[in-house]
Amino acid sequence: MPGEILVAGDTLVDFLPNRPGEIADVDAFEPKFGGSAANVAIALERLGFPPLFWTRLGGDGFGDFLAGRLDETAISDRFVVRDPEAKTTLAFVSNDRDGERRFDFYRADTADTRMQAGTVPDEALADCSWVHLTGVTLSVEPSRTATLDLAERASAQGCTVSLDPNARPEMWDGPAEFERVLADALERVDVVKASTEDLELAGFEADAPIDLAEAVTDRGPQTVFLTLGTEGALAYGTAESPIPGRTRHEGYDVDAVDTTGAGDGFLAGAIASIVAGCTDPERVLATANGVGAVTTTRKGSVAALTGVGAVQSLAGSLPWE
């Protein structure tokens, strides 16, 4: 049996608009459970792989809201920390003038920025086979140091360590800082899931997406998943990767309602497939794309993912069945 999966990172409240447009054009916002790490954790749980989850929730009413949602899942609260001195990060989602999604964050000294190194002890990591990290908690101290410390100790315990850079320029002091911190993080991880925009912001350049993914492996990781929006996704694995070689999957045609959390769902599908022992990169990508596609069919990050049925209807039998 594989060991535990541990997801570490942010949990926040996404305020979703009742209509497309810029914030000034929106009449109302609806609060939804969110956060890049939280979305991955919830998606894994709904796929049948409830992970350990290290996160930090504010001591305010929004923290109560998030804690209540976590209590409705099979995710252990062993490493879910409540911070009575901090508020909860809020993200308001809207569209910019070009129609692209925009996030306005309220995050000064909020709970997810105050994660403490050593919260997850080595003995817990010894029971894990996979540890997932997010670039959100790399953007500010002390969470940055805590996240990098976890990556180093997880590697020492033999865990596969994954990272989603999840570039949010507004969270960083500038592109140079993002590029420097990510370069340090890449040396400590085995698997990266990113968008082309994430990698370009980190200073990577290539003529084709697959070459961009291959360039990341020159920095240390053995496996790279690159999400390509409506064009699906690709994977590149070195000889040391559980899914070596170059693989592409075109994705699925679904009626998308909200793309928030689609990449997080994709990653959960990839992690679940590999943890289950799947070494067929085409099947891993088909499953990951299926999970990501399903998450877009309902408003609110991974709310549409209520089980595996909808994923099976797209991707067929799943690697762990």
N, C-alpha and C positions, 0 to 999 in steps of 0.2 A: 504494500500500500504506500502511495506517496505521502510525504509529510504534509504538515499544515502549510497553507498559503497565508502570508501576512501582507496586508496592505497598509501603507503608512502615508498620512498626509491630511489634507484639508477637508473639512465639512463646513458648508456654508448655506445660506439661504439665497436661492435664485429668485428674483422677482421678474416674472414673465409678463410681457405686455398683452393687453387685450386686443391689440391691433398692430399691424406693421407700421413702421415709421420711427422717426427720431423721438427722443424722450418728450420733447415739447408737444408732439402730436398724439401722445398716448393718454387715454382717459383714466386707465386703471392698471395696476399691476397685481398679479397673484403670486403669493409666496409659495415656493416649491423647494423640496429637499434637493441639495446639490453639493458641488465640490468635485474636483477631478478625481481625487482618491476615493471619496465616498461613493461616487457613481460606479467606479470599478468594483468596490466592495459589495455594493448592492447587486450589481449585475452578476457577479460570481455567485452570490447567495441564491439568486433566482435561477441560475443554471444548475444548481445542486452542489456548489462548492463553497459553502459558507466559510469565509476567511476569518482569521484574527484581524482586528482593525485597530491600529494605533492612530488616534486622532485626539483633538483637544477642542472641547466645546465651551462656549461662553457661559457665564453664570446668569445671563439675562433670559427674557422670555423667548427669544429666538433660539437660545441654547436648549430650552425646554422643548421647543417645537422639534428640533433636530433629534434630541434624545428620545422623544416619543416615537419618531419614525424608526429609529434604530431598534427600539424595544419591540417593534412589530416584526422584526426579522429574526433569523436564526444566528445572527452575528453575535459573537461573544462580546460582552462589555468589559472584558478583562483589561484592555488597554485604552478604553474610552475614558478620557480624563475630563472632568469638569473643572473649569478655571473660574472661581468666584470673583476674581478681580478683573476679568476681561469680558468684553462684549463679543458678539458674533459677527463674523465677516458677512457683509451683504453685497450682492451683485445684482445690478439692474440691467436687464437685457433689452436692447432696442436695435434699431437698424440705422446705419449711417446714411449719408446722402446717396451713396452708391448701392444701397440695399443690403450691404454686408452686415452681419451681426456685430454688435458693439456691446462691450461689457463695461459698466461703470462700477468700480469697486469702492466700498467703504471698509477699510482694512487697517487703519492705524492702530497698532498695538492690540489687535484682536487676538482671540484665543489661538487660532491656527498659526499665528506668527510667534507664539511663545512655547513651542514644543521643546522639551528638555531631553538632552542626551542621557541615555541609560534607562529610559522609561521601560523599554523592552529589554529584559536581561538576556545574557548569553544562553542561559538554560532554556529559555523559550525559543530562541533562534535555533538551538540544536534540534528542536522538534519540527522545524520548518524546512521545506524543500524549495520554496519560492518566496521572495520578498519583493514587493512592488513599491516604487517611490514616484513622487511627482515633482516637477520643477516648481510648482507653486510654493512649496515649503523651502525650496532652495533660494527663493528671492529675497529673503530677509532673515536677519539674526533675531533670536538664537535658533530658530527652526532650521536654518541652513546647516549649522554645525551639527545639530541633532540628526538631521537627515543623512549627512555625509558619514557621521559616526555609525549610524545604523547600517549603511551600505558596506562599510569596511568590516564591521563585526559579522554581518551576515555572510559576506564572502569567506571570511575566516572559518565560519561554521559549515561551509560547503553549500550554501544556498545559491540558487540561481537568482540574480538580482536584475530587475527590470526598471526602466525609467521612461516616463513620458515627459519630455521637456515642457510641454504645455505652455509655450511662450505667450506671456501676457506683458507686452512692453510697459504698460502702465504700472506694473508691480515692481519694476526694476529701476535702478538709478540711471540706466542707459544701456545701449547695446553692447558696449565694451564689457560691462559687468556681467551681463548675461552670457556673453561668449566665454569669458574667463571662468566663471563658475561652472558652466556646462562642460567645458574642457576638462576641468578637474573631476567632475562627476562621471564623465564617460570612462575614465580610467578605472572606475570602481564597479562598473555594471557589465552585465552579460547580454542583455536584451534591451533594445530601444524601440519604442513606438513613437513615431513623429509624423508631422505633416511636412510638406516641402517648405512651407512658410517658417515652421519651427527651425528647420535646419539652415535655411538662408539667413535667418536672424542670428544664428549661431556662427555665421561666417563660412558655411560650407558652400561650395560652388561646383556645379557639374552641368554638362550639356543635357543629360537625360536623368529622370528620376531614379532609375536603377543604379546609375553611377553615383548619384547622391547618396543612396543607401550604402553602397559599397564603400564610399569614402568614410562613412561613420565607423566602419569596422577597423579602419586604420588607426583609430583612437583607442581601441580596446574591446568594444563589444563584439560578440560573435554572431549575433542575429539582429537584423533591423527590419521592422515593419514600417512601411511608408503608406499612409492613407492618402487617397487621391480624390476625395469627394465623390462626385457622381461617376467618376471613372474607376471606382473600385479601390484596389490596394495591391501592393507588391511586397515581396519579402526577399531579402538577401541573407544567406547564411554562409559563413566560412566553413571550412572542413570540420571545425570543432563544434559547429552549431548542431542542435538536434534536428534542424530542417535545412541542410546545406543546399547551396545553389541559388539560382535566380528563378523566382516564381511570380506569376501575375494572375490576378483574378479580377474580372470586370465588375463584380458587384451585382446588385439586384435592383430591379425597377419596382419601387414601392411608392405609394402616395405619401410623401413626406409632409409632416405637419410641423415638426420642430426638430432641428438637427442638434440641439444642445445635448451633449452627452453621447453622441454617436460614436466618437472616437474612443470613449471610455468603454462603451459596450463592445466595440470591436476588440479592444485589448483584453477584456474579460474573456471573450470567446477564444482568443489566441492562447491565453494563459491556461484556461481550462483544458483545451485540446492537448497542449504540450505536457501539462501535469498528468493528464490521463494516459500519456505514453504514445501519442500520435507522432509519427516521424514523417508523415506524408505532407509536404508543404502545401500542396494544392488543397488537401482536405482541411488543413489548419486555416488557410485563407478563406475557403468557402464558409467554414463555420464562423470565423471572426466577422466576415462581411455580413453573414446572415444575422448575427446578433446586432451589429451596428445598424443594419437596415431596419430591423424591428424597432429599435429605440426611437427612430425618427417618426413613427406612425402615430404618436400621441404626444400631447404637450407635456413638457417637464422631463428633462434628462432621460432616465431609464424607466419611467413610469409605465411604458408600454410593455416592458419585459416582465410579464407575470408568470412565466414558466418557459419551457422549451418548445411548446407546440408550434408557435408562430415561426420559430427559428427552423424547426424541422420542415415546415412547409416550404421554406426557401432552399435550405441546404441539404435536405435529406437526413439520413441517420447521422447522429452526432458521434464523435470519436469515443466518447465515454459510455455509449450505450451498449 
